[in-house]
Every structure is written in structure tokens, then in C-alpha cells.
Amino acid sequence: MRNVVVIGGGIVGLAVAWELSQRGQDVTVLEKESRWAAHQTGHNSNVVHAGLYYKPGSFKARMSVAGNRSIVDFARQYGVPVEVCGKLVVATSDAELPALNILAERAEANGVPAKKVTPAEAREYEPEVACVGALRVESTGIIDFPAVCAALVRLLDEADADLRLDTEVLGIRPGAHGGVEVATGTEVIQADALVNCAGLQSDRVAELAGVTPSARIVPFRGEYYELKPERRHLVRGLIYPVPDPTLPFLGVHLTRMLDGSVHAGPNAVLALRREGYRWADVSVKDLADVARFPGAWRLARKYAYPTGLEEVLRSFSKKRFAASLARLVPAVADDDIVRHGSGVRAQALRPDGSLVDDFLIETARDQVHVLNAPSPAATSALEIAKHIADQVAA
């Protein structure tokens, strides 16, 4: 039996640990926070994505389509709340129809159950929606991803995995006789292999291990509002805009949650700290890392105006945020929404300023590093775990 250390206690790290334990590996999970799913997993929109947005044949396309089925099956097997409710992607102007058609073609190529619908048909699903055309995607769902993590922790505990919270990794080096040595604040752990699923800190963990990552993490904060209870009737399910294909974000959308609340968002602004959920959360170290990275400046030159400026203005203006929502559902007004919190996306960026648009997994001797796993990574977690377990065994 081999011993594998997994760094990171979000949904990807826990799924990897469970997959490895099912394959007979002795697993240790190290999480620096005092709870599981503390960052990206615990601050996302809880959407089970269908897989229509992604380039056919990419990791994201293959793993999200398979993950859509496997994560729902897992939830139903282990009592995690989930609902496969479907969603509408709506074109609000004729100029967006070509992009909507491309999405429909991509859905077909990826094996995603989706169909184009007329405005009248769209209003049968969402009576308050405004559109000139729409795509109905049946396999999109809503789930409780932190509850998925809690179920994985229970399964790992039953499998006698070594689960450690409040355990930050401070150093990594090759073992004297192979494998790796992982230093925490209290001990040095000997392991046959290492899997880095550290999310927002993944590039830094890779560097601790002596690996030069091909991309750096630049954090983007996404802020959410929610509809007031008396206005929740305006949205029955999930309503998404046609995304800008040049950006990694899907745009502000409306999502009815499992408890009946309706979340709106997120926008996308540069986070001033890797784990910063407010404008007041500032890290000089994190900002200096961004400032020293050439790719960040190249990205800024490309997107700072008008896209980046609009996102920042929307961050400070509830009126602008509501106006974005009103493009989809005209009845939404500024008085209908209240702030609901935020999340931070670990976006991998290359030195040339290009955004890494697929999952990025790099290997070294006895090491696997997950360097880019944003949405739909939570949906795809069980499939990513299978791929990584294969890499560990190779």
C-alpha cells in the first residue's frame, strides 16, 4: 500500500483522496483552514454544470459532461440535496444570436441535452424572462457542494484516511529514498506521492515542491446579490446570459437555490488578496505577486477598459448590478436585491497574459499538481479525481 499526501481540503482534494482510498492507497489530507471547503468550494453558486460552454474534447468538456452525471449520482446515493432543474441561456438581442447558435452546436458536440427555443417557449419556463431566443439545457442542476464535501469526509473517515485540519504545508522536498517529504508546523510526513489540490495557493505549493508552474494564480472576486423574498417569484430556475467567448466568466446570472432563495451574480473584479472576500481584504504579498507577474499587466492592457472598469463600477453600484439582471428579467429593480456575499476564483494566467481556459494538471516525479481548476471543477470533481489517481499510479 502506497501513502499519498493530498494538499487541499476543497471538493477536488477530497474527491481525489476518496478515489485514491478506493484504489487501496493510504491517504493523508492536509488542509490549512479549520474547516473543509473553506474557500472556492464553499463560496460558489452550487450549480451542477452541463458542459455546453467548453471546447469539444477539452478536459472541461469531457469531465463536466461525465461529472454532471457522477456528482448527481453521488449526491443521491449519499443523501446530499440535489435537484436537476435545467436552465435557460438567453439572447437578449439579435447580436447575441450567432453566439447562442454556437453554444447549441457546442452542446451537441459535447453530448449535452439542449434545444433552442423561441421567446414564447422560453417564457413557458420563465414567465418574466426577456429574450429574442434561448437555449434550454435540461441537465443543469443545483446541489449543495459543501454537503458533498461533508459526505466525502465521512467516507474518508470510514476508510481510515488521515484527515488533518489546521495543518499548513511549509516545505516539500524529495525523500531520501524516493517519494516526498512534506513539512508542516509540527512534523515531517513521509509519502510515496504528493497531490497538490490547493486551489488559490496551488502555484505556491508547486513552487514549494520545486516545480516551476507554467501559469500563475490571479484571484478574481465574484460578488453576489439575492432577490428579496417577496420578489423570488420572478425566477423559477436558472437564467443565464449568452457569455462573452473572449472572457472566462459566464456573466451575471440568476439562480434559484435549493432553499428557494434566488442568487444573482457574480461579477468579476481583481481580488486584493487571494482569499479576500471584500474590498477591505488586502494582502501586500498577494498584490506584489500580481504586480511582479508580466502576465497580469498584459491581461490588464487587454481587459481593463471597458470590461474591467464596468465590473468595478458594478461592484460599487447596486443600480448597475440590477440593470445587468434586468437585461434578463426586466421586472428586477434595484430595490429588489440585497447583497449576499462573494467568492474568489483561482484563475490561472500565463506569462503572455492569456487565460488558461482548461483544467491544468502538471506532473513531476512522485507529484501531481492541479494548477487550474475553476468552474466547472466542482461539477467535475469525481472525474478529475479519477484522472489524477491514474496519474499517481503511472
MIMIMI-918572 format. One record per atom (N, C-alpha, C): x, y, z; residue in one letter. Coordinates in steps of 0.02 Angstrom, whole numbers, padded with zeros to 5 digits, always signed. Atoms other than C-alpha are relative to their C-alpha. Example, Ala and Ser with C-alpha at 12.3 -4.5 7.8 and 13.67 -1.06 7.14 Angstrom:
# residues 2
+00045-00059+00000A+00615-00225+00390A+00045+00060+00000A-00042-00059-00003S+00684-00053+00357S-00039+00055+00037S
This chain:
# residues 394
+00042-00060+00000M+00000+00000+00000M+00044+00062+00000M-00038-00062+00004R+00068+00171-00050R-00034+00054+00043R+00026-00057-00038N+00049+00327+00055N+00001+00062-00044N+00006-00059+00042V-00013+00481-00038V-00024+00058+00043V+00021-00061-00034V-00023+00656+00036V-00037+00044-00050V+00040-00046+00040V-00160+00767-00036V-00002+00067+00037V+00001-00066-00030I-00142+00953-00002I-00061+00038-00026I+00060-00037+00019G-00308+01046-00002G-00063-00038+00018G+00061+00032-00023G-00475+01007+00078G-00063+00028-00030G+00060-00018+00037G-00593+01076-00052G-00028-00062-00034G+00033+00057+00030I-00703+00966-00160I+00046-00041-00044I-00046+00039+00043V-00564+00919-00283V+00048-00041+00043V-00046+00038-00043G-00440+00871-00146G-00034-00058+00035G+00035+00054-00035L-00569+00770-00050L-00022-00055-00049L+00019+00050+00050A-00631+00684-00209A+00060-00042-00021A-00061+00036+00016V-00452+00639-00254V+00018-00049+00056V-00016+00043-00057A-00422+00571-00080A-00046-00061+00002A+00048+00055-00003W-00580+00465-00088W+00014-00050-00057W-00015+00045+00057E-00537+00396-00261E+00063-00041+00015E-00061+00036-00016L-00362+00351-00202L-00013-00053+00054L+00014+00048-00054S-00429+00267-00045S-00039-00059-00028S+00037+00056+00031Q-00550+00165-00152Q+00047-00046-00040Q-00049+00040+00037R-00398+00106-00251R+00052-00031+00046R-00044+00034-00047G-00314+00044-00094G+00059+00040+00025G-00056-00041-00022Q-00199+00191-00060Q-00012+00024+00072Q+00002-00030-00067D-00159+00255+00115D+00005+00075-00009D+00006-00071+00017V-00212+00438+00109V+00003+00045+00061V-00002-00054-00050T-00169+00591+00213T-00022+00064-00035T+00023-00063+00028V-00263+00753+00178V+00019+00057+00047V-00023-00058-00039L-00187+00918+00237L-00038+00062-00022L+00038-00061+00013E-00297+01073+00248E+00020+00053+00050E-00026-00051-00045K-00230+01235+00318K-00055+00036+00040K+00054-00033-00037E-00401+01302+00371E-00029-00047+00053E+00030+00039-00055S-00504+01243+00520S-00063-00036-00021S+00059+00036+00026R-00644+01176+00410R+00012-00019-00072R-00004+00023+00069W-00666+01085+00246W-00039+00048-00045W+00035-00041+00051A-00721+01176+00087A-00003+00073+00020A+00000-00068-00028A-00669+01343+00161A+00002+00055-00052A-00009-00054+00048H-00635+01437+00001H-00042-00010-00063H+00039+00001+00061Q-00688+01407-00180Q-00062-00045+00005Q+00057+00046-00004T-00799+01256-00142T-00056+00028+00042T+00051-00026-00046G-00888+01345-00001G-00028+00067-00018G+00023-00067+00020H-00916+01508-00095H-00023+00002-00073H+00021-00003+00070N-00979+01456-00266N-00076-00002-00006N+00072-00007+00012S-01152+01457-00345S-00037-00066+00008S+00031+00066-00010N-01185+01270-00313N-00038-00025-00062N+00030+00023+00062V-01230+01242-00496V+00035-00063-00025V-00027+00059+00035V-01206+01070-00574V-00002+00016-00074V-00003-00021+00070H-01147+01121-00746H-00010-00058-00048H+00016+00052+00050A-01200+01028-00902A+00059-00015-00046A-00057+00011+00044G-01043+01054-01007G-00006+00030-00069G+00010-00026+00068L-01105+01156-01154L+00049+00054-00019L-00041-00058+00017Y-00982+01302-01142Y+00069-00018-00027Y-00071+00014+00005Y-00819+01210-01164Y+00019-00032-00068Y-00025+00024+00063K-00714+01168-01316K-00005-00076-00004K+00007+00073+00005P-00758+00992-01377P+00068-00035+00003P-00062+00038-00008G-00626+00867-01325G+00044+00024+00057G-00040-00027-00054S-00556+00978-01186S-00015-00038+00065S+00013+00029-00065F-00538+00918-01007F-00068+00025+00028F+00062-00027-00027K-00679+01035-00957K-00062-00030-00032K+00058+00029+00035A-00797+00969-01090A-00012-00072+00021A+00008+00071-00015R-00765+00786-01057R-00017-00012+00074R+00009+00013-00072M-00756+00797-00868M-00064+00030+00028M+00062-00029-00025S-00905+00912-00843S-00060-00040-00023S+00056+00041+00023V-01021+00806-00950V-00004-00064+00040V+00000+00060-00042A-00968+00648-00858A-00013+00017+00073A+00008-00020-00070G-00961+00741-00693G-00071+00020+00016G+00071-00017-00011N-01138+00806-00715N-00039-00061+00022N+00035+00061-00020R-01196+00626-00703R+00027-00028+00066R-00029+00034-00059S-01073+00563-00572S-00012+00038+00064S+00010-00038-00062I-01095+00706-00448I-00073-00004+00022I+00071+00009-00018V-01285+00691-00457V-00012-00069+00029V+00006+00069-00026D-01274+00502-00433D+00029-00005+00071D-00031+00000-00067F-01157+00528-00285F-00046+00032+00051F+00044-00036-00046A-01274+00654-00206A-00061-00042+00019A+00059+00040-00014R-01424+00540-00222R+00017-00062+00041R-00020+00059-00038Q-01328+00391-00155Q+00014+00016+00073Q-00022-00016-00068Y-01263+00482-00002Y-00041+00054+00034Y+00046-00044-00035G-01410+00593+00041G+00017+00074-00002G-00017-00071+00007V-01342+00759-00021V-00055+00034-00041V+00053-00034+00038P-01475+00885-00078P+00022+00017-00071P-00014-00015+00070V-01481+00899-00267V-00065+00003-00038V+00059-00005+00043E-01608+00949-00399E+00022+00014-00071E-00014-00011+00071V-01590+00931-00587V-00059+00039-00029V+00055-00045+00016C-01694+01081-00639C+00004+00029-00070C-00009-00030+00065G-01623+01135-00807G+00011+00075+00005G-00009-00072+00001K-01582+01313-00859K-00012+00027-00070K+00006-00036+00062L-01609+01442-00994L+00061+00044-00010L-00051-00049+00021V-01468+01531-01085V-00035+00045-00050V+00043-00043+00040V-01549+01684-01161V+00040+00053-00038V-00026-00055+00041A-01501+01801-01302A-00048+00058+00007A+00044-00058-00012T-01567+01974-01261T+00000+00049-00059T+00000-00042+00061S-01527+02050-01432S+00018-00043-00059S-00016+00038+00060D-01510+01993-01611D+00076-00011-00007D-00073+00006+00005A-01322+02023-01598A+00027-00060+00037A-00023+00058-00039E-01310+01880-01473E-00022-00067-00029E+00026+00063+00028L-01400+01751-01581L+00055-00043-00032L-00053+00043+00027P-01243+01693-01676P+00037-00037+00056P-00034+00033-00056A-01157+01657-01509A-00044-00053+00032A+00046+00050-00027L-01312+01566-01448L-00001-00062-00045L-00003+00057+00047N-01308+01458-01606N+00064-00041+00009N-00063+00035-00012I-01125+01418-01573I-00005-00043+00063I+00010+00039-00062L-01172+01363-01396L-00041-00062-00014L+00041+00058+00017A-01306+01250-01467A+00041-00054-00036A-00044+00047+00036E-01179+01171-01586E+00049-00033+00048E-00048+00027-00048R-01055+01151-01444R-00033-00050+00047R+00038+00047-00042A-01188+01069-01335A-00008-00067-00036A+00008+00062+00038E-01222+00943-01473E+00066-00038-00005E-00065+00032+00006A-01037+00909-01497A+00022-00033+00065A-00020+00026-00066N-01014+00881-01310N-00048-00052+00028N+00049+00049-00026G-01166+00769-01291G-00043+00027+00055G+00041-00032-00052V-01263+00894-01185V-00072+00005-00025V+00070-00005+00021P-01454+00881-01192P-00023+00073+00002P+00019-00070+00004A-01503+01054-01253A-00040+00011-00064A+00039-00016+00060K-01626+01130-01376K-00013+00075-00003K+00018-00070+00009K-01656+01302-01449K-00076+00008+00007K+00072-00014-00010V-01823+01379-01400V-00014+00072-00021V+00022-00067+00019T-01921+01530-01457T-00011+00042+00063T+00016-00041-00058P-01955+01679-01344P-00063-00022+00036P+00063+00023-00032A-02132+01615-01314A+00012-00064+00039A-00015+00063-00035E-02065+01442-01268E+00043+00014+00061E-00041-00018-00057A-01935+01521-01155A-00043+00025+00058A+00043-00026-00053R-02073+01610-01060R-00045-00053+00031R+00035+00056-00033E-02158+01444-01028E+00041-00027+00058E-00044+00020-00056Y-02007+01402-00921Y+00008+00058+00050Y-00013-00059-00042E-01977+01579-00856E-00045+00057-00024E+00048-00049+00025P-02129+01692-00875P+00025+00072-00002P-00023-00069-00004E-02032+01851-00832E+00061+00015-00043E-00061-00010+00037V-01884+01825-00948V-00011+00041-00064V+00002-00037+00063A-01846+01940-01095A+00055-00026-00045A-00051+00026+00045C-01757+01867-01246C-00026+00001-00071C+00018+00009+00070V-01754+01853-01435V+00012-00072-00022V-00013+00071+00012G-01702+01671-01425G+00033-00029+00062G-00028+00030-00060A-01644+01546-01295A+00020-00072-00013A-00021+00070+00001L-01563+01378-01265L-00022-00031+00066L+00022+00036-00060R-01645+01258-01143R+00047-00059+00010R-00048+00052-00018V-01519+01146-01056V-00029-00041+00057V+00038+00039-00048E-01603+01004-00964E+00041-00028+00058E-00038+00037-00050S-01460+00926-00866S+00034+00044+00052S-00027-00044-00052T-01405+01080-00767T-00039-00010+00065T+00033+00011-00064G-01442+01063-00583G+00027+00046+00054G-00021-00036-00060I-01422+01137-00409I+00016-00052+00053I-00023+00049-00050I-01328+01048-00270I+00029+00038+00059I-00034-00029-00058D-01251+01081-00100D+00071-00028+00000D-00069+00026+00006F-01064+01064-00136F+00034-00007+00068F-00029+00014-00067P-01010+01089+00047P-00027-00064+00031P+00027+00063-00026A-01128+00945+00090A+00031-00060-00036A-00037+00052+00035V-01042+00841-00045V+00067-00012+00036V-00064+00006-00036C-00878+00878+00045C-00009-00034+00068C+00013+00032-00064A-00954+00829+00212A-00010-00075-00008A+00010+00072+00014A-01008+00663+00135A+00067-00033-00016A-00066+00028+00015L-00833+00635+00065L+00042-00008+00063L-00038+00005-00064V-00757+00671+00236V-00024-00060+00040V+00026+00059-00036R-00873+00541+00314R+00026-00064-00031R-00023+00060+00034L-00824+00413+00183L+00075-00011+00012L-00072+00005-00012L-00639+00451+00205L+00014-00020+00072L-00008+00018-00070D-00656+00439+00393D-00014-00074+00010D+00016+00072-00004E-00739+00268+00374E+00054-00042-00031E-00055+00037+00034A-00594+00217+00261A+00066+00008+00037A-00060-00010-00042D-00470+00267+00399D+00052+00045-00033D-00046-00049+00027A-00394+00408+00298A+00021+00047+00057A-00027-00047-00049D-00287+00530+00396D-00020+00071-00021D+00028-00064+00020L-00384+00694+00388L+00023+00053+00050L-00029-00048-00045R-00297+00847+00459R-00019+00072-00019R+00014-00071+00006L-00369+01021+00476L+00054+00040+00036L-00049-00044-00033D-00267+01171+00535D+00071-00023-00010D-00067+00027+00015T-00115+01096+00450T+00026+00030-00065T-00028-00034+00059E-00021+01212+00334E+00065-00033-00021E-00062+00029+00026V+00115+01143+00222V+00051+00056-00006V-00052-00050-00001L+00277+01239+00248L+00060-00016-00045L-00056+00019+00042G+00400+01140+00144G-00011-00068-00031G+00006+00064+00035I+00411+00998+00018I+00068-00014-00032I-00064+00017+00032R+00567+00905-00040R-00002-00075-00017R-00004+00072+00016P+00613+00738-00120P+00022-00040+00062P-00021+00044-00055G+00629+00594+00003G+00069-00028-00013G-00069+00028+00006A+00800+00520+00037A+00001-00063-00042A+00002+00064+00036H+00745+00354-00038H-00060-00002-00048H+00057-00005+00045G+00612+00414-00160G-00060+00029+00035G+00059-00031-00029G+00441+00489-00134G+00013+00072+00018G-00006-00070-00021V+00421+00657-00048V-00004+00006+00075V+00007-00018-00071E+00438+00735+00123E-00037+00066+00004E+00043-00059-00006V+00306+00862+00174V+00005+00026+00071V-00009-00029-00067A+00344+00979+00319A-00060+00043+00018A+00052-00043-00029T+00204+01053+00424T+00031+00036+00060T-00027-00034-00058G+00221+01156+00580G+00020-00045+00056G-00013+00046-00057T+00235+01002+00690T+00040-00062-00019T-00035+00062+00018E+00313+00861+00588E+00018+00000-00074E-00016+00013+00070V+00385+00797+00425V-00033-00066-00019V+00037+00060+00021I+00271+00674+00336I+00035-00032-00059I-00030+00038+00055Q+00349+00540+00227Q-00057-00029-00043Q+00052+00025+00045A+00246+00496+00074A+00031-00027-00064A-00023+00026+00064D+00264+00397-00085D-00018+00047-00057D+00021-00046+00053A+00172+00530-00186A-00037+00059+00031A+00032-00062-00021L+00100+00705-00172L-00049+00022-00053L+00048-00031+00045V-00057+00780-00249V-00017+00069+00027V+00012-00070-00018N-00074+00969-00244N-00068+00022-00027N+00067-00025+00017C-00257+01024-00243C-00014+00063+00041C+00003-00057-00046A-00225+01188-00153A-00037+00061-00027A+00044-00053+00025G-00336+01296-00264G+00034+00067-00007G-00027-00068+00003L-00296+01478-00233L+00074+00004+00017L-00071+00002-00017Q-00124+01429-00167Q+00038-00053-00040Q-00029+00058+00034S-00087+01292-00294S+00067+00015-00032S-00064-00015+00031D+00053+01381-00387D+00055+00007+00053D-00049-00008-00053R+00140+01423-00223R+00020-00068+00029R-00016+00067-00024V+00128+01243-00164V+00045-00035-00050V-00043+00029+00052A+00203+01188-00331A+00071+00025+00007A-00067-00028-00009E+00349+01305-00303E+00034-00027+00062E-00029+00031-00060L+00373+01237-00127L+00029-00069-00017L-00022+00068+00019A+00391+01066-00210A+00055+00001-00052A-00054-00005+00049G+00525+01131-00329G-00023+00001-00072G+00028-00001+00068V+00410+01142-00480V-00012+00073-00021V+00016-00066+00027T+00401+01297-00589T-00064-00005-00040T+00064+00009+00035P+00218+01309-00637P-00002+00040-00065P+00005-00034+00064S+00176+01357-00816S-00049+00058+00001S+00048-00055-00008A+00042+01477-00753A-00001+00021+00073A+00006-00027-00067R+00014+01587-00602R-00073+00011+00017R+00068-00014-00022I-00143+01610-00499I-00009+00075+00010I+00022-00069-00011V-00225+01780-00511V-00072-00004+00026V+00067+00009-00030P-00377+01793-00395P-00051+00051-00024P+00055-00044+00018F-00542+01865-00455F-00058-00011+00048F+00057+00006-00046R-00681+01902-00332R-00065+00008-00038R+00066-00005+00028G-00860+01872-00384G-00050+00016+00055G+00046-00022-00052E-00993+01964-00285E-00072-00018-00019E+00068+00023+00011Y-01172+01905-00265Y-00050+00046+00035Y+00059-00027-00032Y-01339+01984-00228Y-00051-00057+00004Y+00056+00046+00005E-01502+01893-00195E-00065+00040-00002E+00065-00033+00003L-01683+01936-00230L-00032-00001+00069L+00038-00001-00062K-01786+01990-00082K-00054-00054-00002K+00049+00055+00000P-01907+01852-00027P-00063+00014-00039P+00062-00016+00034E-02058+01943-00096E+00007+00006-00076E-00011-00005+00072R-01977+01951-00269R+00028-00065-00030R-00028+00063+00024R-01915+01772-00282R-00042-00032-00055R+00044+00030+00050H-02066+01727-00390H+00020+00019-00071H-00020-00022+00067L-01983+01819-00535L+00043-00051-00036L-00045+00050+00029V-01865+01672-00562V-00020-00069+00023V+00019+00069-00018R-01917+01490-00568R+00059-00047+00005R-00056+00046+00002G-01750+01409-00605G+00066+00036-00009G-00064-00031+00014L-01585+01463-00683L-00004+00038-00067L+00001-00041+00060I-01569+01605-00809I+00070+00029-00009I-00068-00022+00015Y-01400+01640-00891Y+00000+00042-00063Y-00009-00036+00063P-01345+01766-01022P+00042-00041-00048P-00049+00028+00046V-01252+01718-01179V+00069+00028+00020V-00064-00026-00025P-01071+01729-01118P+00042+00030-00056P-00049-00028+00046D-00936+01833-01199D+00054-00054-00010D-00048+00055+00010P-00824+01699-01280P+00072+00019+00012P-00069-00021-00013T-00668+01805-01250T+00016+00003+00074T-00011-00004-00072L-00691+01802-01061L-00011-00067+00033L+00008+00065-00033P-00677+01657-00938P-00062-00004+00045P+00056-00002-00046F-00831+01710-00840F-00066-00002-00039F+00063+00012+00035L-01011+01669-00883L-00047+00060+00001L+00044-00059-00005G-01084+01839-00840G-00048-00006+00058G+00048-00001-00056V-01208+01890-00707V-00062-00039-00019V+00058+00041+00014H-01349+01764-00696H-00043-00008+00062H+00048+00010-00054L-01498+01716-00588L-00009-00074+00014L+00000+00071-00018T-01503+01552-00492T-00046-00011+00060T+00042+00020-00057R-01643+01481-00385R+00035-00057+00037R-00037+00048-00040M-01560+01386-00243M-00047-00053+00029M+00039+00055-00027L-01617+01229-00154L-00050+00023+00053L+00044-00025-00052D-01694+01330-00013D-00053+00049-00025D+00049-00046+00029G-01798+01436-00134G+00024+00070-00009G-00028-00067+00011S-01689+01591-00124S+00026+00006-00071S-00024-00011+00068V-01632+01669-00288V+00063+00044+00004V-00063-00036+00000H-01450+01720-00304H+00013+00032-00068H-00014-00037+00061A-01390+01846-00431A+00074+00018-00001A-00071-00015+00006G-01211+01863-00493G+00035-00060-00031G-00043-00052-00029P-01067+01853-00492P+00028+00046-00053P-00042-00041+00043N-00973+01998-00565N+00072-00027+00004N-00069+00024-00004A-00783+01983-00580A+00048+00059+00005A-00049-00053-00011V-00656+02102-00504V+00063-00031+00029V-00062+00025-00029L-00474+02078-00458L-00005+00001+00076L-00001+00003-00073A-00464+02019-00277A+00066+00027+00024A-00061-00031-00026L-00339+02116-00173L+00036-00046+00049L-00030+00053-00041R-00299+01958-00076R-00024-00066-00028R+00020+00063+00030R-00301+01778-00134R-00062-00030+00033R+00058+00025-00036E-00428+01734-00002E-00039+00059+00029E+00033-00061-00021G-00508+01906+00007G-00069+00006-00029G+00070+00001+00022Y-00696+01914+00000Y-00033+00069+00003Y+00026-00069-00002R-00715+02104+00023R+00055+00046-00028R-00050-00049+00021W-00630+02260-00044W+00049+00015+00056W-00043-00015-00058A-00561+02283+00132A+00052-00054+00013A-00049+00054-00009D-00467+02117+00123D+00059+00011-00048D-00059-00018+00040V-00294+02168+00063V+00061-00037+00025V-00063+00032-00016S-00131+02071+00059S+00055+00033-00042S-00056-00030+00036V+00028+02166+00014V+00038-00053-00039V-00036+00054+00033K+00112+02000-00027K-00036-00022-00064K+00038+00023+00058D-00028+01945-00144D+00000+00052-00055D-00001-00053+00050L-00035+02114-00231L+00068+00006-00033L-00068-00004+00028A+00153+02116-00252A+00012-00057-00049A-00007+00056+00046D+00145+01943-00331D-00034+00016-00067D+00035-00018+00062V+00018+02007-00457V+00039+00053-00038V-00036-00056+00032A+00118+02166-00490A+00065-00023-00033A-00064+00025+00029R+00278+02067-00523R-00010-00047-00059R+00012+00050+00051F+00194+01949-00644F-00017+00034-00067F+00013-00034+00064P+00205+02008-00826P-00068-00017-00030P+00065+00019+00029G+00050+01911-00874G-00057+00042+00026G+00054-00041-00028A-00057+02016-00758A-00005+00067-00035A+00001-00064+00035W-00005+02177-00844W-00025-00008-00072W+00024+00012+00069R-00036+02103-01016R-00076-00012+00000R+00072+00010-00006L-00208+02045-00959L-00036+00067+00011L+00030-00065-00015A-00245+02218-00889A-00005+00044-00062A+00002-00041+00060R-00198+02304-01052R-00056-00022-00048R+00051+00027+00045K-00320+02191-01143K-00071+00012+00026K+00069+00001-00027Y-00469+02198-01024Y-00016+00058+00048Y+00014-00051-00051A-00451+02349-00907A-00056+00047-00021A+00052-00045+00023Y-00559+02459-01016Y-00030-00026-00065Y+00049-00020-00050P-00704+02449-01038P-00022-00056+00047P+00027+00057-00038T-00733+02273-00969T+00015+00004+00074T-00019-00001-00071G-00634+02286-00808G-00031+00058+00037G+00030-00059-00032L-00696+02462-00770L-00073-00012+00015L+00072+00013-00010E-00877+02408-00792E-00011-00048+00058E+00007+00047-00056E-00852+02263-00672E+00012+00034+00067E-00013-00037-00062V-00777+02378-00540V-00058+00047+00017V+00056-00045-00012L-00916+02506-00561L-00061-00039+00025L+00057+00041-00021R-01045+02368-00545R+00009-00026+00072R-00014+00022-00068S-00959+02310-00385S-00024+00052+00051S+00018-00053-00048F-00996+02479-00303F-00070+00027-00011F+00066-00029+00016S-01165+02514-00383S-00053-00055-00005S+00056+00047+00003K-01319+02412-00342K-00044+00014-00060K+00041-00018+00058K-01409+02507-00480K+00027-00033-00063K-00030+00031+00059R-01285+02446-00611R-00008-00076+00002R+00008+00072-00006F-01294+02269-00543F-00071-00020-00019F+00070+00015+00015A-01484+02270-00550A-00014+00009-00074A+00011-00011+00071A-01478+02339-00727A+00025-00059-00041A-00025+00060+00035S-01373+02188-00781S-00051-00056+00005S+00051+00052-00010L-01506+02074-00708L-00063+00016-00040L+00061-00019+00036A-01646+02173-00789A+00005-00014-00075A-00006+00022+00070R-01575+02130-00960R-00031-00068-00010R+00027+00067+00003L-01629+01953-00921L-00073-00002+00023L+00068-00002-00029V-01783+01987-00813V-00016+00074+00013V+00012-00073-00005P-01846+02166-00841P-00034+00022+00064P+00036-00019-00061A-01952+02164-00683A+00045+00010+00060A-00047-00008-00056V-01796+02162-00572V+00022+00073+00003V-00021-00069-00012A-01760+02334-00497A+00050+00002+00057A-00052-00003-00053D-01626+02397-00378D-00027-00016+00069D+00028+00013-00066D-01743+02387-00229D-00017-00073+00011D+00018+00071-00006D-01772+02202-00264D+00058-00043+00023D-00059+00041-00014I-01594+02145-00224I+00037+00025+00062I-00041-00015-00058V-01485+02138-00068V+00065-00040-00006V-00065+00034+00005R-01301+02091-00051R-00002-00067+00035R+00002+00067-00028H-01266+01908-00017H+00069-00031+00013H-00065+00031-00011G-01078+01880-00006G+00038-00006-00065G-00043+00005+00060S-00941+01834-00128S+00043-00063+00004S-00048+00054+00005G-00818+01703-00186G+00061+00024-00037G-00060-00018+00036V-00643+01707-00257V+00019-00058-00046V-00018+00049+00051R-00596+01615-00417R+00076+00000-00009R-00072+00007+00013A-00418+01550-00435A+00009-00007-00076A-00009+00001+00073Q-00388+01597-00617Q+00074-00006-00017Q-00069+00009+00022A-00228+01531-00693A+00013+00043-00062A-00018-00047+00052L-00139+01654-00806L+00071-00015-00023L-00067+00013+00027R+00009+01625-00922R+00040+00065-00005R-00041-00060+00003P+00156+01746-00935P-00017+00046-00059P+00018-00043+00057D+00094+01807-01105D-00066+00036+00010D+00064-00033-00014G-00067+01866-01023G-00061-00040-00020G+00057+00041+00020S-00176+01727-01091S-00028-00038+00059S+00034+00037-00053L-00304+01647-00977L+00001-00074-00015L+00002+00072+00008V-00290+01460-00952V-00074-00020-00001V+00072+00012+00007D-00460+01404-01018D-00019-00073+00010D+00016+00070-00014D-00449+01220-00971D+00031-00018+00067D-00033+00025-00060F-00405+01120-00817F+00074-00009-00017F-00072+00006+00011L-00216+01124-00798L+00029-00044+00055L-00028+00048-00047I-00134+00974-00716I+00071-00018-00023I-00070+00013+00018E+00056+00957-00716E+00031-00050+00049E-00030+00052-00041T+00164+00816-00652T+00076+00009+00005T-00072+00006-00009A+00339+00794-00583A+00010-00068+00034A-00012+00065-00030R+00422+00643-00505R-00037-00006+00066R+00039+00015-00060D+00302+00573-00374D-00046+00058+00020D+00041-00058-00015Q+00198+00732-00387Q-00051+00012-00056Q+00051-00024+00046V+00036+00789-00469V-00025+00067+00026V+00020-00067-00021H-00009+00974-00465H-00060+00023-00041H+00059-00027+00033V-00184+01038-00505V+00006+00076+00002V-00018-00071+00002L-00142+01215-00561L-00056+00045-00027L+00058-00040+00021N-00307+01271-00637N-00061-00045+00002N+00062+00039-00007A-00473+01201-00580A-00057+00045+00023A+00058-00041-00016P-00604+01338-00582P-00063-00035-00025P+00062+00028+00026S-00786+01309-00630S+00012-00026-00071S+00046+00044-00037P-00841+01177-00679P+00036-00054+00040P-00038+00051-00036A-00715+01090-00565A-00042-00035+00053A+00041+00033-00051A-00842+01059-00427A-00045-00052-00031A+00041+00048+00037T-00960+00977-00551T+00042-00061-00021T-00043+00051+00029S-00813+00878-00622S+00044-00036+00051S-00049+00022-00051A-00729+00835-00456A+00013-00075-00001A-00010+00073-00002L-00758+00647-00461L+00037-00024-00061L-00035+00020+00062E-00696+00638-00641E+00072+00024+00002E-00069-00024-00009I-00543+00746-00605I+00037-00048+00046I-00032+00046-00048A-00508+00629-00459A+00022-00065-00034A-00020+00062+00036K-00506+00476-00574K+00062+00012-00042K-00057-00017+00042H-00386+00562-00693H+00063+00006+00042H-00059-00010-00042I-00269+00613-00552I+00023-00066+00031I-00019+00065-00028A-00274+00441-00472A+00038-00043-00051A-00037+00034+00053D-00219+00370-00640D+00071+00027-00005D-00066-00030+00003Q-00075+00494-00641Q+00044-00023+00057Q-00038+00023-00059V-00022+00443-00466V+00024-00072-00011V-00018+00070+00010A-00023+00261-00519A+00049-00011-00056A-00043+00008+00060A+00076+00292-00679A+00073-00006+00019A
